[in-house]
């Protein structure tokens, strides 16, 4: 049994509805379908969700919201009419508009209506049963998902109907009112449903054919990662790769249910499979991700390694000022602390002052305009490991790194280079580890949205 989630780009207009219907009905195992609200039809268009957020802001500031509402109503009516559906969507729209005029809407109720109305239309178009997310996904008093109650509700609904359409992005708070899921939205809904039903597979349909090995803004037509483990995925996501939000991964990872990233516009493409199992890679490389604009602070103190609790004390000073640590390379009598340049800049003088006075740090070296690149690897047969290959490539490029740190089990290698060399290094590693081994075979994927 499969749970299939379709994002806003897959639900943007009537033609996309037709594609989704064909995909779902092509496999009888796709029994539970989660949909997002109508997305952008073109780059210049707006997502329905964004328009609903804007309407709520207009309400708060007493600005006329009716033109925006008219745009939303016309979009839903157009989809209904072009698909020749019978659903009385005008009635639903009138109910929402009445609440708007009476100013009796919470942001959670208003914004969730995008998914609610989209799912109603898709339910009729597919011939599936509409199941309101507010009757399936429940929150506890701390604001987290009440998994035992949610699982019971989902299983009972599934046993009654089998073929379900569920709106994503929201559930119900303890008072029974709509509550948004926040970042990860509909992806989380699909993950929670898959976990509750112990599905064999959670399909996440979007507008790309999987997770790419590198940023397509730097690499022309990078290869798609066919299989990746949850651990490898987290390493890439942490360093900036645009992948699923962690909250959307946790439920299925815990239940040992794989995720398949698929492209609604190219359904025959393999996509990317994500699971708890690490698959052997042909050249040892899973993917490359990175970010710019870090700052490195290296602390020097004689006999630092003999001083119990030094690193903890140093980290406590950063924590006191609300600075998150990205990376901590270390030596015998020195440790480096890598942080976001933007977050620390206004506090840098005070933090370095406290490090000197409270810990007796003798010397502090600061490197600005630093980029971090994470080279993520998986199991492979070749005798030369991930770090050996990367170091050889860096040597060929004549790149001198300020940070070089290998994680446990060669899962990843962190490289620190100047911002100006970021693109050069990413290209060099990709060319050296991928195209030299398997050739440059474009797969037609050019977007990482």
Secondary structure, 3 states (H helix, E strand, C coil): CEEEEECHHHHCCHHHHHHHHHHHHCCCCEEEEEECCCCCCCCCCCCHHHHHHHHHHHHHCCCCCHHHHHHHHHHHHHHHHHCCCCCCHHHHHHHHHHHHHCCCCCHHHHHHHHHHHHHHHHHHHHCCEEECHHHCCEECCCCCECHHHHHHHHHHHHHHHCCEEEECCEEECCCCCEEECCCCHHHHHHHHHHHHCCCCEEEEEECCCCCECCCCCCCCCCCECCEEEHHHHHHHHHCCCCCCCHHHHHHHHHCCCEEEEEEHHHCCCCCEEEECCCCCCCCCEEEEEEEEEEEEEEEECCCHHHCCCHHHHHHHHHHHCCCCEEECCECCCEEEEEEEHHHHHHHHHHHHHHHHHHHCCCEEEEEEEEEEEEEEECCCCCCCCHHHHHHHHHHHHCCCCCEEEECHHHCEEEEEEEHHHHHHHHHHHHHHHHHHHHCCCCCCCCCCC
